[in-house]
Amino acid sequence: MTLIITRFPTSERDDPSVFRVVEGVWEDAGALSNFVSKVDDRTLMALVAPEDVRCHWFTLPDVQGRQAESVAKLRADQQSLGLVHCSAGIDSDHVVATATIASDVMQFGLDKLRTRGLDPDIVLPFALSLPMQSGGVVRAEMDGMSVLRGPQFAIPDEAVLRDVFIGDADIETIDEVSLRSKLLSASAAPLLNLREGNFAKRVQTAWFTAEQKIWVQRLLFALVIVTMTLTLATLAKYWVATASENDVALLAAQKIDPAIQDIDQAEGMLTASLNRQGKTQGDFAQLSAALWRSVKASPNVSVRELRYTPDGILSVVLAAPTSDNINKALVAIQQDGFRITATPRQDTSGATLVDMTVRMP
C-alpha cells in the first residue's frame, strides 16, 4: 500500500511538496501542481501548518471516550472566533486534544487537493503528529512548516512565541529520519482527524467490479437478443396463422365467385354486397359495445334477450327491479348518440322489462 503525505494548502499560491511512501521508502513526488497520481496510491495524509490550526488541551476527569471528545469540541468552539471546524481525540488519561480550523480554509484546502486528484483520508495538524514529551519541548520542520510541541501546547516556531511559552527551556530538534518515522505512525493511528462531520470523506460504493460489469453487459445483450428472437417468432406465427386463415377465406369466396383472385378482392366484394343490402359493416360491434357500456354503468340492469336483424337493428330486452334503473341505461345509450325505441312492461315476478331497439345514429 502506498502512502501519500503532503502539506495542507491554504492559499492560491500555496504549492506544497508531495511525498510518496512505498514500503517505508520515501520518494519526493514533486510539487502539488505537477503531481500525478498512481493506481497504487491508497492513503493520503495532509498535514496542517501550526499557523493555520489552533490546538487546545482539556482535562476532563468526569467524562470519558466520545462524551469527553464532544465536551472538548464544544469548549474549543466556544473559545474560537468565527465559523470553525473542530475535531478532538484522547491524548492521555483524562486529557483531550482538540484542533480548530476555519471552515473556509478547510474547504479551500480540500478543493485544491481534489483538483490534483487527491482526496485526503487524514487531515492532521503537523504538531499532533509529534508525541507528547513530559516536561520537554520538541521542534520539527518539514516543507516550510516549523512547529514547537510541548506539554499541552503546539505553536509556530517564532521568536515571540518562544519567549512567551518556552523561555530558556531546552528544545529538542527532531531529525528527518525520526520525523518520518513519527509521521508513518501518525498515519496509521492519528490522534484526531479533521476529516469528520461536514468534512468527512464520502466514499463511493462500488456496486460492481470491472469484470462484473462486463458480465452484466453480456447478460443484457443476451436478454435483448432473446427478446427480439421471441418477438420475431411470435410475429412469424401470427403471419403464418393469418396467411392460413386468408387461404381458407379465399377458397370459400372462390366457391361463390371463381373470378376472385385474392383476399383483398374478396373483402371488397363483401363490402359492396353489404352496401347494396343497406347494411353497414361493423354495425353490430358498435351497437353491442354501446349497449354493454350503458348496462355496466347502470346497477341492477341485466340483458334478457339480444338479437341482431339483417336490417342493422339491435333488439334487446332489459330487466331491472325498478324502471329508474332501466331509465339510467336508456339515457346513457342515448347520450352516446344512438337512436332507440323503448316499450316498458312487467313480467310475472314483478320485475320491470323494456323491449328496446337500437340503431346507428
DRENMAR-500857 format. One line per field, with one value per atom (N, C-alpha, C): x, y, z; atom name; residue in one letter. Coordinates in steps of 0.1 Angstrom, whole numbers. Example, Ala and Ser with C-alpha at 12.3 -4.5 7.8 and 13.67 -1.06 7.14 Angstrom:
2
c1: c(132/123/132/128/137/129);
c2: c(-57/-45/-33/-22/-11/0);
c3: c(78/78/78/71/71/79);
atom: c(N/CA/C/N/CA/C);
type: c(A/A/A/S/S/S);
***
This chain:
361
c1: c(8/0/9/6/13/7/15/10/15/6/9/8/19/19/22/14/17/12/16/12/-2/-11/-24/-24/-27/-26/-37/-34/-44/-45/-38/-38/-36/-40/-39/-24/-15/-1/6/-1/5/7/19/22/30/25/33/39/49/56/48/49/42/52/50/59/51/57/51/59/53/60/55/65/62/71/64/70/81/78/87/97/98/108/101/107/102/107/97/101/95/103/98/91/77/69/67/75/75/64/61/51/37/28/14/9/13/9/13/24/28/26/18/16/7/11/3/1/-12/-15/-12/-10/-8/-19/-20/-31/-29/-16/-13/-14/-17/-19/-31/-30/-41/-45/-36/-39/-32/-40/-34/-35/-24/-25/-20/-28/-24/-21/-10/-5/-8/-15/-18/-8/-3/7/2/11/6/-1/3/-3/-17/-21/-35/-45/-40/-49/-45/-55/-53/-55/-46/-47/-49/-58/-61/-61/-59/-60/-69/-78/-87/-86/-86/-86/-100/-105/-119/-120/-118/-118/-131/-142/-155/-162/-156/-162/-152/-156/-146/-151/-142/-145/-151/-161/-168/-174/-179/-185/-175/-163/-152/-148/-148/-144/-155/-168/-178/-178/-175/-174/-162/-151/-139/-141/-148/-150/-159/-169/-178/-171/-162/-154/-144/-138/-129/-137/-148/-157/-160/-164/-167/-156/-143/-132/-127/-133/-129/-137/-131/-138/-142/-154/-159/-163/-166/-171/-159/-158/-147/-152/-142/-145/-136/-141/-133/-133/-122/-121/-114/-115/-109/-105/-95/-90/-84/-85/-80/-64/-58/-43/-37/-42/-37/-48/-46/-56/-63/-76/-84/-81/-72/-68/-72/-80/-85/-78/-73/-67/-77/-78/-87/-79/-85/-79/-90/-89/-99/-93/-100/-96/-108/-105/-116/-123/-136/-143/-140/-138/-135/-121/-112/-98/-98/-106/-107/-112/-123/-129/-120/-113/-104/-93/-87/-76/-81/-92/-98/-100/-106/-109/-96/-86/-73/-67/-67/-61/-69/-82/-91/-88/-84/-81/-69/-60/-49/-52/-64/-68/-65/-64/-61/-73/-78/-89/-84/-79/-73/-81/-75/-82/-80/-68/-65/-60/-66/-61/-58/-45/-39/-30/-32/-22/-8/1/15/20/16/21/16/4/-1/4/13/20/32/35/46/41/48/43/45/37/38/51/58/70/67/68/65/77/73/83/93/93/102/95/103/98/105/98/104/101/110/109/110/101/101/99/105/104/102/93/90/83/89/83/78/86/83/75/71/64/75/73/82/73/74/65/72/67/72/61/64/54/59/50/54/42/42/31/19/9/-4/-2/7/7/15/11/17/16/28/28/38/36/46/60/71/84/88/83/86/92/100/108/98/88/79/72/67/60/70/82/92/94/95/97/85/73/61/59/60/57/69/81/92/103/106/116/130/137/150/150/139/138/145/151/158/148/152/144/151/144/150/145/154/151/150/139/137/143/152/158/149/153/144/140/149/146/136/138/128/115/115/102/94/101/94/88/95/90/78/78/66/54/57/46/40/48/42/33/38/30/17/18/6/-4/1/-8/-16/-10/-16/-26/-23/-32/-32/-38/-38/-45/-39/-46/-60/-62/-75/-75/-86/-87/-98/-93/-102/-112/-110/-120/-131/-140/-151/-163/-175/-186/-189/-190/-193/-182/-170/-159/-154/-163/-160/-159/-150/-147/-159/-164/-175/-170/-172/-167/-177/-173/-182/-183/-195/-196/-196/-187/-186/-195/-206/-216/-210/-203/-198/-183/-176/-162/-162/-150/-149/-153/-149/-153/-168/-174/-188/-196/-191/-198/-198/-187/-186/-197/-198/-208/-222/-225/-238/-241/-231/-233/-236/-229/-232/-246/-250/-263/-274/-272/-282/-283/-271/-271/-278/-275/-282/-297/-301/-316/-322/-315/-321/-322/-312/-313/-324/-326/-337/-350/-352/-364/-368/-358/-360/-364/-357/-360/-374/-378/-392/-402/-399/-408/-410/-398/-399/-406/-403/-410/-425/-430/-444/-450/-443/-448/-449/-439/-439/-451/-454/-465/-478/-479/-490/-492/-481/-482/-486/-481/-484/-499/-504/-518/-527/-523/-531/-532/-520/-520/-529/-528/-537/-552/-556/-570/-574/-565/-568/-570/-562/-563/-577/-581/-594/-605/-604/-615/-615/-603/-603/-609/-606/-613/-628/-633/-647/-653/-646/-651/-651/-641/-640/-651/-656/-668/-680/-681/-692/-690/-677/-673/-659/-658/-645/-636/-641/-633/-624/-627/-619/-605/-595/-581/-574/-577/-570/-580/-575/-583/-588/-580/-584/-596/-596/-607/-619/-618/-629/-635/-627/-632/-639/-634/-640/-654/-655/-668/-678/-673/-682/-688/-679/-684/-694/-691/-700/-714/-714/-726/-734/-728/-735/-741/-733/-738/-751/-751/-763/-775/-773/-784/-788/-781/-784/-778/-768/-762/-748/-745/-732/-723/-711/-702/-697/-699/-694/-705/-718/-728/-730/-730/-733/-723/-710/-700/-702/-705/-707/-719/-730/-743/-741/-736/-734/-725/-714/-705/-712/-720/-727/-737/-744/-753/-747/-736/-729/-723/-719/-713/-724/-736/-746/-752/-752/-757/-747/-734/-724/-725/-728/-728/-741/-751/-764/-765/-765/-766/-779/-779/-791/-798/-792/-798/-791/-800/-794/-801/-795/-800/-806/-819/-826/-825/-826/-826/-818/-812/-804/-804/-809/-810/-805/-799/-794/-800/-808/-816/-808/-810/-802/-804/-814/-816/-808/-799/-790/-796/-806/-813/-810/-805/-803/-815/-821/-833/-828/-833/-828/-840/-840/-849/-841/-843/-836/-845/-839/-847/-840/-848/-843/-854/-851/-861/-870/-865/-874/-871/-881/-879/-868/-865/-854/-841/-838/-826/-825/-836/-835/-834/-841/-840/-826/-818/-804/-796/-799/-793/-797/-810/-815/-809/-808/-802/-788/-781/-766/-764/-772/-771/-775/-785/-789/-778/-772/-761/-749/-748/-738/-742/-754/-759/-766/-769/-777/-792/-799/-813/-820/-829/-836/-851/-857/-872/-873/-882/-883/-898/-902/-916/-915/-920/-919/-930/-927/-937/-932/-940/-936/-938/-929/-931/-939/-940/-948/-942/-929/-922/-923/-928/-929/-918/-908/-896/-900/-894/-896/-888/-895/-888/-890/-881/-882/-877/-887/-883/-877/-865/-858/-851/-851/-843/-833/-821/-810/-806/-804/-799/-787/-779/-768/-773/-766/-770/-774);
c2: c(-12/0/12/22/34/46/53/64/77/86/100/109/117/128/141/151/165/175/187/198/203/206/211/225/227/241/250/263/272/285/286/298/294/304/301/299/306/305/293/287/276/264/259/247/237/230/221/210/204/192/180/170/158/146/138/126/113/104/91/81/73/63/49/42/28/19/10/1/7/19/26/34/34/42/55/66/79/83/88/94/108/117/131/131/133/132/146/156/169/178/189/199/194/199/195/198/210/214/204/196/187/172/171/157/149/136/127/115/112/100/87/77/63/54/43/33/28/26/21/30/43/53/50/47/43/53/57/66/79/90/103/110/115/123/137/147/161/167/174/180/195/200/214/222/233/241/246/249/253/267/276/289/288/277/276/268/263/255/258/258/260/247/244/231/235/229/231/217/217/205/208/198/200/188/190/179/177/165/162/149/149/137/131/138/133/126/128/121/114/104/96/94/89/85/95/91/100/112/110/121/131/127/136/144/138/145/155/152/161/173/171/183/191/185/193/201/195/202/214/212/223/235/232/242/249/241/247/256/252/260/274/273/285/295/290/298/303/300/304/316/323/334/330/333/330/316/312/298/289/279/270/255/247/232/226/217/212/197/192/177/175/163/160/146/143/130/128/116/114/113/123/124/116/116/108/107/102/100/113/113/125/138/137/148/146/156/155/167/163/173/177/190/195/203/203/211/219/232/240/247/247/254/261/273/280/271/271/262/266/279/282/278/278/273/258/251/237/233/240/237/241/252/256/245/241/231/218/213/201/203/214/217/217/224/225/211/203/189/181/183/175/178/191/195/187/182/173/159/155/141/135/144/140/143/133/134/128/137/132/123/112/103/109/116/121/136/145/158/161/162/162/175/182/192/187/193/189/186/195/194/181/177/165/152/153/141/137/147/145/140/131/126/136/135/144/141/151/150/155/147/152/161/174/183/189/183/188/194/201/207/202/198/193/203/203/211/202/205/197/206/203/211/202/207/199/208/209/216/230/238/251/253/241/242/240/248/247/248/238/238/234/240/237/230/218/210/207/211/209/203/202/197/206/201/208/221/222/234/230/237/235/248/254/268/268/278/280/284/280/283/298/307/321/326/336/342/347/354/360/349/339/328/320/318/311/318/331/338/337/336/335/321/311/297/289/292/284/290/303/310/303/300/294/279/273/258/252/240/233/228/229/224/213/202/190/191/191/191/177/174/160/160/150/149/143/143/139/125/116/102/99/105/103/109/121/127/118/113/104/92/87/75/79/91/95/98/103/106/93/83/70/64/66/61/69/82/91/87/83/80/67/58/45/47/56/59/74/82/97/100/110/114/119/126/131/133/135/136/147/158/169/165/153/148/141/149/144/154/150/159/163/177/182/179/177/175/160/151/137/132/123/118/110/113/105/94/82/70/65/65/60/45/39/25/19/9/3/-10/-9/-20/-32/-29/-39/-37/-48/-48/-46/-44/-42/-55/-66/-79/-82/-78/-80/-71/-59/-50/-56/-62/-69/-80/-88/-99/-93/-83/-76/-71/-65/-61/-72/-83/-95/-101/-101/-106/-98/-84/-75/-77/-78/-80/-93/-104/-117/-116/-108/-106/-99/-89/-82/-91/-99/-109/-119/-124/-134/-127/-115/-108/-105/-101/-99/-112/-123/-136/-140/-139/-143/-134/-121/-112/-116/-119/-123/-136/-146/-159/-157/-148/-146/-140/-130/-124/-134/-142/-153/-162/-166/-175/-167/-154/-146/-146/-143/-142/-155/-166/-179/-182/-179/-182/-173/-160/-151/-156/-160/-165/-177/-186/-198/-195/-185/-181/-174/-166/-159/-169/-180/-190/-197/-200/-207/-197/-185/-175/-173/-173/-171/-183/-195/-207/-207/-202/-201/-190/-179/-169/-174/-181/-186/-196/-203/-212/-204/-191/-183/-176/-171/-164/-168/-178/-183/-172/-160/-149/-142/-145/-138/-144/-134/-139/-138/-128/-127/-123/-122/-119/-105/-96/-82/-80/-87/-86/-92/-103/-109/-99/-92/-83/-71/-67/-56/-59/-72/-76/-78/-83/-84/-71/-61/-47/-42/-44/-39/-46/-59/-66/-61/-58/-53/-40/-31/-18/-19/-28/-29/-34/-41/-46/-35/-24/-13/-16/-25/-28/-21/-18/-11/-21/-23/-33/-28/-37/-34/-28/-27/-21/-29/-42/-50/-47/-46/-44/-31/-20/-7/-7/-13/-12/-20/-32/-40/-34/-28/-21/-10/-2/9/4/-8/-14/-18/-26/-31/-20/-10/2/8/10/16/7/-6/-16/-17/-16/-17/-5/6/19/20/11/12/-1/1/-10/-18/-31/-39/-41/-37/-38/-50/-59/-71/-72/-80/-82/-96/-96/-109/-115/-107/-112/-102/-108/-99/-105/-97/-102/-91/-95/-85/-89/-81/-84/-79/-85/-81/-66/-59/-45/-36/-42/-33/-29/-36/-32/-42/-37/-45/-45/-57/-58/-64/-57/-61/-61/-70/-70/-67/-56/-52/-55/-59/-62/-56/-51/-44/-44/-42/-42/-31/-19/-7/-1/8/15/25/30/40/35/22/16/15/11/10/23/33/47/52/49/53/47/34/28/34/37/43/57/65/78/77/67/66/63/54/50/61/69/80/91/93/103/99/86/82/85/90/93/83/71/61/63/59/60/48/50/39/40/29/28/20/23/15/14/1/-2/-9/-3/-9/-20/-29/-39/-46/-55/-62/-77/-85/-100/-105/-117/-123/-121/-119/-118/-103/-94/-80/-72/-78/-70/-62/-51/-42/-46/-48/-51/-40/-39/-29/-36/-36/-41/-29/-30/-18/-22/-13/-14/-3/-6/3/4/16/18/27/26/36/50/60/74/77);
c3: c(0/0/0/-8/-9/-1/6/15/8/7/2/13/15/26/19/23/18/28/26/34/30/39/36/30/17/11/17/18/24/16/5/-4/-18/-27/-41/-45/-40/-43/-36/-27/-19/-28/-30/-38/-30/-21/-12/-20/-13/-19/-15/-23/-21/-20/-10/-8/-9/-16/-17/-9/-1/8/4/-2/-6/2/10/19/27/33/42/35/22/14/10/13/9/-4/-13/-26/-27/-32/-34/-48/-47/-59/-65/-60/-66/-60/-67/-62/-65/-57/-59/-73/-78/-92/-103/-100/-110/-106/-96/-91/-100/-102/-110/-101/-99/-90/-97/-89/-95/-89/-96/-92/-78/-74/-61/-49/-52/-41/-34/-21/-13/-2/7/18/16/19/18/31/36/49/46/49/47/61/62/75/74/85/86/93/88/94/107/117/130/130/120/119/114/108/102/111/122/131/145/154/168/175/184/192/207/213/227/234/247/255/267/270/281/290/303/313/317/315/318/325/338/346/348/346/349/337/325/314/306/298/291/276/268/255/246/239/229/236/248/256/259/263/266/253/242/229/226/228/225/234/247/256/252/249/245/232/222/210/213/221/225/231/240/247/237/228/218/209/205/196/203/216/223/225/225/226/213/202/188/183/174/168/153/150/136/135/123/120/118/127/127/126/122/122/133/141/152/152/157/159/172/178/191/191/200/203/217/222/236/235/242/241/252/264/276/286/297/307/311/308/312/304/294/286/272/267/253/245/234/225/214/211/200/190/178/167/161/159/152/141/130/117/111/105/99/88/88/78/64/61/47/43/52/50/47/55/54/40/36/23/12/13/2/0/12/10/4/8/2/-13/-17/-31/-39/-34/-41/-43/-33/-34/-44/-44/-53/-68/-70/-84/-89/-80/-85/-82/-81/-79/-65/-55/-42/-32/-25/-16/-3/7/19/27/32/42/56/58/71/69/77/78/92/95/109/111/122/125/126/119/119/134/143/157/163/160/166/160/150/146/154/163/172/186/192/205/216/227/238/246/249/257/271/281/295/300/301/307/296/284/274/262/254/242/230/219/207/195/186/174/162/152/140/128/117/105/93/84/71/61/49/38/42/48/52/65/71/84/95/105/117/130/138/150/163/173/187/194/200/207/221/230/244/252/265/272/271/264/261/255/245/237/223/213/200/193/189/184/172/163/153/159/153/158/154/163/161/174/172/184/195/191/201/209/202/209/217/213/221/234/234/247/256/250/259/264/256/260/265/261/264/273/269/277/274/285/284/284/283/283/271/273/262/252/239/228/221/219/212/198/188/174/169/163/157/144/141/128/118/106/95/95/99/99/110/122/133/130/123/120/110/100/90/97/107/114/122/128/136/127/115/105/101/99/95/106/118/130/131/128/129/118/106/95/98/106/110/121/130/142/146/138/141/154/161/174/171/161/157/141/136/121/118/112/108/97/91/81/88/95/101/100/104/104/90/88/74/64/69/60/60/64/63/49/47/33/29/17/12/3/7/0/-10/-23/-33/-33/-32/-31/-45/-47/-60/-60/-67/-67/-75/-86/-95/-97/-98/-103/-118/-123/-138/-145/-139/-145/-144/-133/-131/-141/-143/-153/-167/-171/-184/-185/-174/-174/-174/-167/-167/-182/-188/-202/-211/-209/-218/-215/-203/-199/-205/-204/-210/-225/-232/-246/-250/-242/-244/-242/-232/-230/-241/-247/-258/-270/-273/-284/-282/-270/-267/-269/-264/-265/-280/-288/-302/-309/-305/-312/-309/-296/-292/-300/-301/-308/-323/-329/-343/-345/-335/-336/-335/-325/-324/-336/-342/-354/-366/-366/-377/-375/-363/-361/-364/-361/-364/-380/-386/-401/-407/-402/-408/-405/-393/-390/-398/-400/-408/-422/-427/-441/-443/-433/-434/-434/-425/-424/-437/-443/-455/-467/-466/-477/-476/-463/-461/-466/-462/-466/-481/-487/-502/-509/-504/-510/-509/-497/-495/-505/-506/-515/-530/-534/-548/-551/-541/-543/-547/-542/-545/-559/-561/-573/-577/-587/-591/-596/-599/-605/-595/-582/-571/-571/-571/-572/-559/-550/-537/-526/-514/-502/-502/-507/-507/-517/-528/-537/-531/-523/-516/-506/-498/-488/-495/-506/-514/-519/-524/-529/-518/-506/-494/-490/-489/-485/-495/-508/-518/-517/-514/-513/-501/-489/-477/-480/-487/-490/-499/-509/-517/-509/-498/-490/-479/-479/-470/-456/-455/-442/-441/-429/-427/-420/-425/-420/-406/-396/-383/-374/-378/-370/-357/-358/-346/-335/-339/-329/-322/-329/-323/-315/-320/-312/-299/-300/-288/-278/-283/-274/-266/-273/-267/-256/-260/-251/-238/-239/-227/-219/-225/-218/-209/-214/-207/-196/-199/-189/-177/-180/-170/-161/-166/-158/-150/-152/-145/-136/-123/-114/-115/-113/-112/-126/-137/-150/-157/-163/-170/-183/-192/-206/-206/-209/-210/-224/-234/-248/-257/-267/-276/-290/-300/-314/-323/-334/-344/-358/-363/-376/-388/-400/-411/-415/-411/-414/-405/-397/-388/-375/-370/-358/-347/-335/-324/-315/-313/-304/-291/-280/-267/-257/-247/-236/-224/-217/-205/-193/-182/-170/-158/-148/-136/-126/-113/-102/-104/-108/-110/-123/-127/-140/-140/-127/-126/-131/-127/-131/-146/-153/-168/-174/-168/-174/-175/-164/-165/-176/-179/-191/-204/-205/-217/-220/-209/-210/-214/-209/-212/-227/-232/-246/-256/-251/-260/-260/-248/-248/-257/-260/-270/-284/-286/-300/-307/-301/-308/-307/-318/-318/-312/-303/-296/-296/-294/-291/-279/-270/-257/-253/-250/-246/-233/-222/-209/-207/-198/-194/-181/-176/-164/-166/-159/-160/-148/-147/-136/-123/-122/-109/-104/-112/-109/-113/-120/-125/-136/-138/-150/-161/-173/-185/-195/-205/-215/-228/-238/-251/-259/-263/-269/-282/-291/-303/-304/-309/-310/-325/-330/-344/-344/-354/-356/-357/-354/-355/-369);
atom: c(N/CA/C/N/CA/C/N/CA/C/N/CA/C/N/CA/C/N/CA/C/N/CA/C/N/CA/C/N/CA/C/N/CA/C/N/CA/C/N/CA/C/N/CA/C/N/CA/C/N/CA/C/N/CA/C/N/CA/C/N/CA/C/N/CA/C/N/CA/C/N/CA/C/N/CA/C/N/CA/C/N/CA/C/N/CA/C/N/CA/C/N/CA/C/N/CA/C/N/CA/C/N/CA/C/N/CA/C/N/CA/C/N/CA/C/N/CA/C/N/CA/C/N/CA/C/N/CA/C/N/CA/C/N/CA/C/N/CA/C/N/CA/C/N/CA/C/N/CA/C/N/CA/C/N/CA/C/N/CA/C/N/CA/C/N/CA/C/N/CA/C/N/CA/C/N/CA/C/N/CA/C/N/CA/C/N/CA/C/N/CA/C/N/CA/C/N/CA/C/N/CA/C/N/CA/C/N/CA/C/N/CA/C/N/CA/C/N/CA/C/N/CA/C/N/CA/C/N/CA/C/N/CA/C/N/CA/C/N/CA/C/N/CA/C/N/CA/C/N/CA/C/N/CA/C/N/CA/C/N/CA/C/N/CA/C/N/CA/C/N/CA/C/N/CA/C/N/CA/C/N/CA/C/N/CA/C/N/CA/C/N/CA/C/N/CA/C/N/CA/C/N/CA/C/N/CA/C/N/CA/C/N/CA/C/N/CA/C/N/CA/C/N/CA/C/N/CA/C/N/CA/C/N/CA/C/N/CA/C/N/CA/C/N/CA/C/N/CA/C/N/CA/C/N/CA/C/N/CA/C/N/CA/C/N/CA/C/N/CA/C/N/CA/C/N/CA/C/N/CA/C/N/CA/C/N/CA/C/N/CA/C/N/CA/C/N/CA/C/N/CA/C/N/CA/C/N/CA/C/N/CA/C/N/CA/C/N/CA/C/N/CA/C/N/CA/C/N/CA/C/N/CA/C/N/CA/C/N/CA/C/N/CA/C/N/CA/C/N/CA/C/N/CA/C/N/CA/C/N/CA/C/N/CA/C/N/CA/C/N/CA/C/N/CA/C/N/CA/C/N/CA/C/N/CA/C/N/CA/C/N/CA/C/N/CA/C/N/CA/C/N/CA/C/N/CA/C/N/CA/C/N/CA/C/N/CA/C/N/CA/C/N/CA/C/N/CA/C/N/CA/C/N/CA/C/N/CA/C/N/CA/C/N/CA/C/N/CA/C/N/CA/C/N/CA/C/N/CA/C/N/CA/C/N/CA/C/N/CA/C/N/CA/C/N/CA/C/N/CA/C/N/CA/C/N/CA/C/N/CA/C/N/CA/C/N/CA/C/N/CA/C/N/CA/C/N/CA/C/N/CA/C/N/CA/C/N/CA/C/N/CA/C/N/CA/C/N/CA/C/N/CA/C/N/CA/C/N/CA/C/N/CA/C/N/CA/C/N/CA/C/N/CA/C/N/CA/C/N/CA/C/N/CA/C/N/CA/C/N/CA/C/N/CA/C/N/CA/C/N/CA/C/N/CA/C/N/CA/C/N/CA/C/N/CA/C/N/CA/C/N/CA/C/N/CA/C/N/CA/C/N/CA/C/N/CA/C/N/CA/C/N/CA/C/N/CA/C/N/CA/C/N/CA/C/N/CA/C/N/CA/C/N/CA/C/N/CA/C/N/CA/C/N/CA/C/N/CA/C/N/CA/C/N/CA/C/N/CA/C/N/CA/C/N/CA/C/N/CA/C/N/CA/C/N/CA/C/N/CA/C/N/CA/C/N/CA/C/N/CA/C/N/CA/C/N/CA/C/N/CA/C/N/CA/C/N/CA/C/N/CA/C/N/CA/C/N/CA/C/N/CA/C/N/CA/C/N/CA/C/N/CA/C/N/CA/C/N/CA/C/N/CA/C/N/CA/C/N/CA/C/N/CA/C/N/CA/C/N/CA/C/N/CA/C/N/CA/C/N/CA/C/N/CA/C/N/CA/C/N/CA/C/N/CA/C/N/CA/C/N/CA/C/N/CA/C/N/CA/C/N/CA/C/N/CA/C/N/CA/C/N/CA/C/N/CA/C/N/CA/C/N/CA/C/N/CA/C/N/CA/C/N/CA/C/N/CA/C/N/CA/C/N/CA/C/N/CA/C/N/CA/C/N/CA/C/N/CA/C/N/CA/C/N/CA/C/N/CA/C/N/CA/C/N/CA/C/N/CA/C/N/CA/C/N/CA/C/N/CA/C/N/CA/C/N/CA/C/N/CA/C/N/CA/C/N/CA/C/N/CA/C/N/CA/C/N/CA/C/N/CA/C/N/CA/C/N/CA/C/N/CA/C/N/CA/C/N/CA/C/N/CA/C/N/CA/C/N/CA/C/N/CA/C/N/CA/C/N/CA/C/N/CA/C/N/CA/C/N/CA/C/N/CA/C/N/CA/C/N/CA/C/N/CA/C/N/CA/C/N/CA/C/N/CA/C/N/CA/C/N/CA/C/N/CA/C/N/CA/C/N/CA/C/N/CA/C/N/CA/C/N/CA/C/N/CA/C/N/CA/C/N/CA/C/N/CA/C/N/CA/C/N/CA/C/N/CA/C/N/CA/C/N/CA/C/N/CA/C/N/CA/C/N/CA/C/N/CA/C/N/CA/C/N/CA/C/N/CA/C/N/CA/C/N/CA/C/N/CA/C/N/CA/C/N/CA/C/N/CA/C/N/CA/C/N/CA/C/N/CA/C/N/CA/C/N/CA/C/N/CA/C/N/CA/C/N/CA/C/N/CA/C/N/CA/C/N/CA/C/N/CA/C/N/CA/C/N/CA/C/N/CA/C);
type: c(M/M/M/T/T/T/L/L/L/I/I/I/I/I/I/T/T/T/R/R/R/F/F/F/P/P/P/T/T/T/S/S/S/E/E/E/R/R/R/D/D/D/D/D/D/P/P/P/S/S/S/V/V/V/F/F/F/R/R/R/V/V/V/V/V/V/E/E/E/G/G/G/V/V/V/W/W/W/E/E/E/D/D/D/A/A/A/G/G/G/A/A/A/L/L/L/S/S/S/N/N/N/F/F/F/V/V/V/S/S/S/K/K/K/V/V/V/D/D/D/D/D/D/R/R/R/T/T/T/L/L/L/M/M/M/A/A/A/L/L/L/V/V/V/A/A/A/P/P/P/E/E/E/D/D/D/V/V/V/R/R/R/C/C/C/H/H/H/W/W/W/F/F/F/T/T/T/L/L/L/P/P/P/D/D/D/V/V/V/Q/Q/Q/G/G/G/R/R/R/Q/Q/Q/A/A/A/E/E/E/S/S/S/V/V/V/A/A/A/K/K/K/L/L/L/R/R/R/A/A/A/D/D/D/Q/Q/Q/Q/Q/Q/S/S/S/L/L/L/G/G/G/L/L/L/V/V/V/H/H/H/C/C/C/S/S/S/A/A/A/G/G/G/I/I/I/D/D/D/S/S/S/D/D/D/H/H/H/V/V/V/V/V/V/A/A/A/T/T/T/A/A/A/T/T/T/I/I/I/A/A/A/S/S/S/D/D/D/V/V/V/M/M/M/Q/Q/Q/F/F/F/G/G/G/L/L/L/D/D/D/K/K/K/L/L/L/R/R/R/T/T/T/R/R/R/G/G/G/L/L/L/D/D/D/P/P/P/D/D/D/I/I/I/V/V/V/L/L/L/P/P/P/F/F/F/A/A/A/L/L/L/S/S/S/L/L/L/P/P/P/M/M/M/Q/Q/Q/S/S/S/G/G/G/G/G/G/V/V/V/V/V/V/R/R/R/A/A/A/E/E/E/M/M/M/D/D/D/G/G/G/M/M/M/S/S/S/V/V/V/L/L/L/R/R/R/G/G/G/P/P/P/Q/Q/Q/F/F/F/A/A/A/I/I/I/P/P/P/D/D/D/E/E/E/A/A/A/V/V/V/L/L/L/R/R/R/D/D/D/V/V/V/F/F/F/I/I/I/G/G/G/D/D/D/A/A/A/D/D/D/I/I/I/E/E/E/T/T/T/I/I/I/D/D/D/E/E/E/V/V/V/S/S/S/L/L/L/R/R/R/S/S/S/K/K/K/L/L/L/L/L/L/S/S/S/A/A/A/S/S/S/A/A/A/A/A/A/P/P/P/L/L/L/L/L/L/N/N/N/L/L/L/R/R/R/E/E/E/G/G/G/N/N/N/F/F/F/A/A/A/K/K/K/R/R/R/V/V/V/Q/Q/Q/T/T/T/A/A/A/W/W/W/F/F/F/T/T/T/A/A/A/E/E/E/Q/Q/Q/K/K/K/I/I/I/W/W/W/V/V/V/Q/Q/Q/R/R/R/L/L/L/L/L/L/F/F/F/A/A/A/L/L/L/V/V/V/I/I/I/V/V/V/T/T/T/M/M/M/T/T/T/L/L/L/T/T/T/L/L/L/A/A/A/T/T/T/L/L/L/A/A/A/K/K/K/Y/Y/Y/W/W/W/V/V/V/A/A/A/T/T/T/A/A/A/S/S/S/E/E/E/N/N/N/D/D/D/V/V/V/A/A/A/L/L/L/L/L/L/A/A/A/A/A/A/Q/Q/Q/K/K/K/I/I/I/D/D/D/P/P/P/A/A/A/I/I/I/Q/Q/Q/D/D/D/I/I/I/D/D/D/Q/Q/Q/A/A/A/E/E/E/G/G/G/M/M/M/L/L/L/T/T/T/A/A/A/S/S/S/L/L/L/N/N/N/R/R/R/Q/Q/Q/G/G/G/K/K/K/T/T/T/Q/Q/Q/G/G/G/D/D/D/F/F/F/A/A/A/Q/Q/Q/L/L/L/S/S/S/A/A/A/A/A/A/L/L/L/W/W/W/R/R/R/S/S/S/V/V/V/K/K/K/A/A/A/S/S/S/P/P/P/N/N/N/V/V/V/S/S/S/V/V/V/R/R/R/E/E/E/L/L/L/R/R/R/Y/Y/Y/T/T/T/P/P/P/D/D/D/G/G/G/I/I/I/L/L/L/S/S/S/V/V/V/V/V/V/L/L/L/A/A/A/A/A/A/P/P/P/T/T/T/S/S/S/D/D/D/N/N/N/I/I/I/N/N/N/K/K/K/A/A/A/L/L/L/V/V/V/A/A/A/I/I/I/Q/Q/Q/Q/Q/Q/D/D/D/G/G/G/F/F/F/R/R/R/I/I/I/T/T/T/A/A/A/T/T/T/P/P/P/R/R/R/Q/Q/Q/D/D/D/T/T/T/S/S/S/G/G/G/A/A/A/T/T/T/L/L/L/V/V/V/D/D/D/M/M/M/T/T/T/V/V/V/R/R/R/M/M/M/P/P/P);
***
